[in-house]
């Protein structure tokens, strides 16, 4: 716990440096690209279009709320794009910034935070796009939309906790990045995001309870509560307590792994 507190103090103390590095990381993604930032949005938007065509037009899926399928899909899939982007880029952050890892005066624990903030910039733009889509469907704005900030923070803490563990292990076990990618592909279907147990009349009653053991379920449900039903985050107290308990445990484990492996980073990189 002392290690976590000292890290938080370091982040606050070097917040300007961290923000500058995050902006530089964000811009670096588009260097040499003809379409620049457009590429960052084309793939997620294409993914949303594919799922819309398959589930809405193909299978005629009916969401469990009285809204068009695309409005039910967007609040679920948008945080997943953010979560998966943080994990994918964060897992490789120590190799990418190996020149900083080898500097004795640089605290490498802030590198995953830099990747997190870089991905958060894209996530913020996606949040605006999602709200524009809702307005285009003539959905009046809700005060609950502000809760997206809280659930973004929750998603950030969960992804950062996992990134500390995967990034440290990836230095010594290069296959970790591929494993993370495969797990994320399966994870999207286990939240769930594109489907709901209510869509399957024959689904067992325990299925919904099992799905709630996935901490990301809380984030997806929260985004949909904020955008669709207007429910407050305090209306899921048990799920909220469970999410933060799991996230804190994962954060402590991730930081412990990172701290234990940190002295050997410069020798391997």
FENGI-V988122 format. One record per residue. N is the residue number from 1. RES is the residue in one small letter. SS is DSSP state (helix for helix, strand for strand, loop for the rest). BURIAL is 1 if it has 16 or more other ideal C-beta (glycine too) atoms within 10 Angstrom, else 0. D_FIRST is the distance of its C-alpha to the first C-alpha in Angstrom with 1 decimal. Layout:
# FENGI-V988122
n = <N N>
res = <RES RES>
ss = <SS SS>
burial = <BURIAL BURIAL>
d_first = <D_FIRST D_FIRST>
This chain:
# FENGI-V988122
n = <1 2 3 4 5 6 7 8 9 10 11 12 13 14 15 16 17 18 19 20 21 22 23 24 25 26 27 28 29 30 31 32 33 34 35 36 37 38 39 40 41 42 43 44 45 46 47 48 49 50 51 52 53 54 55 56 57 58 59 60 61 62 63 64 65 66 67 68 69 70 71 72 73 74 75 76 77 78 79 80 81 82 83 84 85 86 87 88 89 90 91 92 93 94 95 96 97 98 99 100 101 102 103 104 105 106 107 108 109 110 111 112 113 114 115 116 117 118 119 120 121 122 123 124 125 126 127 128 129 130 131 132 133 134 135 136 137 138 139 140 141 142 143 144 145 146 147 148 149 150 151 152 153 154 155 156 157 158 159 160 161 162 163 164 165 166 167 168 169 170 171 172 173 174 175 176 177 178 179 180 181 182 183 184 185 186 187 188 189 190 191 192 193 194 195 196 197 198 199 200 201 202 203 204 205 206 207 208 209 210 211 212 213 214 215 216 217 218 219 220 221 222 223 224 225 226 227 228 229 230 231 232 233 234 235 236 237 238 239 240 241 242 243 244 245 246 247 248 249 250 251 252 253 254 255 256 257 258 259 260 261 262 263 264 265 266 267 268 269>
res = <x x x x x x x x x x x x x x x x x x x x x x x x x x x x x x x x x x x x x x x x x x x x x x x x x x x x x x x x x x x x x x x x x x x x x x x x x x x x x x x x x x x x x x x x x x x x x x x x x x x x x x x x x x x x x x x x x x x x x x x x x x x x x x x x x x x x x x x x x x x x x x x x x x x x x x x x x x x x x x x x x x x x x x x x x x x x x x x x x x x x x x x x x x x x x x x x x x x x x x x x x x x x x x x x x x x x x x x x x x x x x x x x x x x x x x x x x x x x x x x x x x x x x x x x x x x x x x x x x x x x x x x x x x x x x>
ss = <loop helix helix helix helix helix helix helix helix helix helix helix helix loop helix helix helix helix helix helix helix helix helix helix helix helix helix helix loop loop loop loop loop loop loop loop loop helix helix helix helix helix helix helix helix helix helix helix helix helix helix helix helix helix helix helix helix helix loop loop loop loop loop loop loop loop loop loop helix helix helix helix helix helix helix helix helix helix helix helix helix helix helix helix helix helix helix helix helix helix helix loop helix helix helix helix loop helix helix helix helix loop loop loop loop loop loop helix helix helix helix helix helix helix helix helix helix helix helix helix helix helix helix helix helix helix helix helix helix helix helix helix helix helix helix helix loop loop loop loop loop loop helix helix helix helix helix helix helix helix helix helix helix helix helix helix helix helix helix helix helix helix helix helix helix helix helix helix helix helix helix helix loop loop loop helix helix helix helix helix helix helix helix helix helix helix helix helix helix helix loop loop loop loop loop loop helix helix helix loop loop loop loop loop loop helix helix helix helix helix helix loop loop loop loop helix helix helix helix helix helix helix helix helix helix helix helix helix helix loop loop loop helix helix helix loop helix helix helix helix helix helix helix helix helix helix helix helix helix helix helix helix helix helix helix helix helix helix helix helix helix helix loop loop helix helix helix helix loop>
burial = <0 0 0 0 0 0 1 0 0 0 0 0 0 1 0 0 0 1 0 0 1 1 0 0 1 1 0 0 0 0 0 0 0 0 0 0 0 0 0 1 0 0 0 1 0 0 0 1 0 0 1 1 0 0 1 1 0 0 0 0 1 0 1 0 0 0 1 0 1 1 1 1 1 1 1 1 1 1 1 1 1 1 1 1 1 1 1 1 1 1 1 1 1 1 1 1 1 0 0 1 1 0 0 0 0 0 0 1 1 1 1 1 1 1 1 1 1 1 1 1 0 1 1 0 0 1 1 0 0 1 1 0 0 1 0 0 0 0 0 0 0 0 0 1 0 0 1 1 0 0 1 1 0 1 1 1 1 1 1 1 1 1 1 1 1 1 1 1 1 1 1 0 0 0 0 1 1 0 0 1 0 0 0 0 0 0 1 1 0 0 1 1 1 1 1 1 1 0 0 0 0 0 0 0 0 0 0 0 0 0 1 1 0 1 1 1 1 1 1 1 1 1 1 1 1 1 1 1 0 0 0 0 1 0 0 1 0 0 1 0 0 1 1 0 0 1 1 0 0 1 1 0 0 1 1 0 1 1 0 0 1 1 0 0 1 0 0 0 0>
d_first = <0.0 3.8 5.3 5.1 6.3 8.7 9.9 10.7 12.6 14.3 15.4 16.8 18.5 20.1 20.8 24.5 24.3 22.2 24.7 27.6 26.4 25.9 29.4 30.8 29.3 30.8 34.2 34.2 34.4 37.9 39.4 42.7 42.8 45.9 44.6 41.2 38.7 41.1 40.0 36.5 37.9 40.9 39.1 37.0 40.0 42.2 39.8 40.0 43.8 44.0 42.1 44.2 47.4 46.5 45.1 47.0 50.3 50.4 48.9 49.5 46.0 45.7 42.2 41.2 41.6 44.8 44.0 45.2 43.2 42.1 40.5 38.6 37.6 36.3 33.4 32.3 32.8 31.6 27.8 28.3 29.9 26.9 24.4 26.6 27.2 23.5 23.1 26.4 26.0 22.4 22.9 25.5 23.8 23.2 26.8 28.1 26.4 26.9 28.5 25.3 23.2 25.7 25.3 23.3 22.5 21.2 17.5 18.0 14.8 16.8 19.7 18.5 18.0 21.6 23.0 21.4 23.1 26.2 26.5 25.7 28.8 30.9 29.3 30.3 33.9 34.0 33.0 35.9 38.2 37.2 38.1 41.4 42.2 41.7 43.9 46.5 46.7 47.4 44.2 43.7 40.3 38.0 35.6 33.1 33.1 30.6 28.0 27.9 25.6 23.0 23.5 23.3 19.9 19.0 20.7 18.9 15.4 16.7 18.6 16.0 13.6 16.7 17.9 15.0 16.1 19.8 20.1 18.7 21.0 23.9 24.2 25.4 26.7 28.8 29.7 26.3 27.6 30.6 28.7 26.5 29.8 31.4 28.6 28.6 32.4 32.1 29.2 31.3 33.7 31.2 29.7 32.6 33.7 37.4 38.4 37.7 38.5 41.1 43.1 43.9 45.9 45.8 42.0 40.6 38.9 35.7 35.2 33.6 31.2 30.2 29.7 27.2 24.8 24.3 21.5 23.7 26.4 24.6 24.8 28.4 29.4 27.8 29.7 32.9 32.4 32.1 35.0 37.4 37.1 35.5 33.2 30.1 26.5 26.5 29.3 27.0 24.6 24.1 23.7 21.3 19.0 19.3 18.5 15.3 14.1 15.1 13.8 10.1 10.6 12.4 9.9 7.3 10.5 12.0 9.5 9.7 13.4 13.7 12.3 14.5 17.5 17.3 19.4 22.2 22.5 25.1 27.1 27.6 28.0>
